[in-house]
Amino acid sequence: SMGTLTNLYEENVDYYVQINFNGFETLIDAIGGITVEAEKSFRTSEGGYYISQGTNQLSGAVALSYVRERKSFADGDNARGRHQMQAIEAIIKKVSSGTTVLNNYSAILSSMEGMFATNMSSSEISALVRMQLTDMASWNIKSFAVTGTGSSQKTYSMPTKRSYVMIPDESQIDYARKLVDKVIDGGILSDGDLVMP
């Protein structure tokens, strides 16, 4: 995935964090749940949890069901991607908004042993936590989803079976590269930047 994103956006991806379903639930519960804004009311396909339009407080199990949901939306996979970004943003907001969670980060990570993987060293994680505790800076989190045309093709990971793939829109990739370059160069993205001209 890191190599694919590096090739697509022409920027090195230095770090990753990968978390499994149990780890995601454990993390959400360990930080006291997350808050998300749902664009519509629906019942999740897995677990049958009711999500109401507007503000929702989610426990780990409900959050996992929320970020996996696609069947309730016309743009299925794209909606799932939006929900996953909402959850990431909610986690960062919760973790960075006070000292309680940050001061307990070691215990939280220990409780998730075997449920996540990262190429960040312990010292890099500690330095990030110390930086946040020192300045308590807010984070400016923005996302831009590249879309394209759906297709059914054989893939590298599934060479004998046709799978759903998206052929990306090259103009959107070019615009996404500009957004990434702006951030790499120290710029701050605004909501207006996320609207492709």
Helices and strands as residue ranges (DSSP letters): H 2-9, E 17-19, H 21-30, E 34-38, E 42-43, E 50-51, E 54-58, H 60-68, H 76-96, H 99-103, H 105-111, E 116-118, H 122-135, E 148-154, E 162-168, H 170-184, G 191-194
